[in-house]
Amino acid sequence: MQRNRIILAVMTVLVVIGTALAGPQARAASKPSPAETAIQAAAKQHRYALVTFYKKNDGASTKMLAEAKKLQAKHSNRANFVSADVGNAVHKQLISRYGVDRSPIPLTLVIAPNGAVTAGYPKEIKTTDLSSAFVSDGMADVLKVLQSGKLAAVCLQNSKTKHNKESLAAAEGLNTQAQLRGAVEVVKIDPSDRSEAKFIQTCKANAGSDSAQVVIIAPPGRIMGKFDGTATTDTMMATLTKAFSGGGCGAGSSGAGGCCPK
């Protein structure tokens, strides 16, 4: 239970960081900077990018660059080191994309292969271990959705679960509702995938269930409802409406929901 609360708290922080730093930005069609190219290259190899934004002739930046390089060396099997001088106009698009111009500098971000921010360190790096920044693919996908300001409808299903089509259709149907039109993104996760075990547990879902499940999460990481495979779009909407109107983190058709610690 305590571990789940810690993971939920971490998710909340990551969404707050990601929303502030990596919110939707207008992107001009221009040639990517060397830093952007390096981030893209890491993503193609399914590797993380440890990106440090710095200022020249700045003591704090020099210190952070050294610390970031040490961390990358420690996790060289999973992450590439990338640096970007915020005073160089070539990085303008990258800086805008991650809202770095609104953050204290120096700043180091850990960026997952899908572009989600999984950790952020403004001014100084206060850790000697980045292990917690390397999240499951499913959690990274959910973080990306939440960081874009949308609700994530996490659909847990595989070839062995029942009601897959009905459950997925109900989740996708949320986007047809006037109150949520376009505000929900579906993330499919296989409940038998061991790499997703911690995240599924955090979602308070049952990895061993023989039925498909849907967990709806709102920014910054609030579990709005948990539903089994028989739940309809109307059932989900009723729970969401109650939760958004101050009725708490409503229960779904398969049990109690939960909230991330505030």
Secondary structure, DSSP 8 states (H G I E B T S, - for coil): -HHHHHHHHHHHHHHHHHHHHHS----------HHHHHHHHHHHTT-EEEEEEE-TT-HHHHHHHHHHHHHHHHTTTTEEEEEEETT-GGGHHHHHHTTGGGS-SSEEEEE-TTS-EEEEEESS---S--GGG---HHHHHHHHHHHTT-EEEEEE--TTSBSHHHHHHHHHHGGGSTTTTT-EEEEEE-TT-GGGHHHHHHTT--TT-SB-EEEEEETTTEEEEEEETT--HHHHHHHHHHIIIII-S--BTTB-------
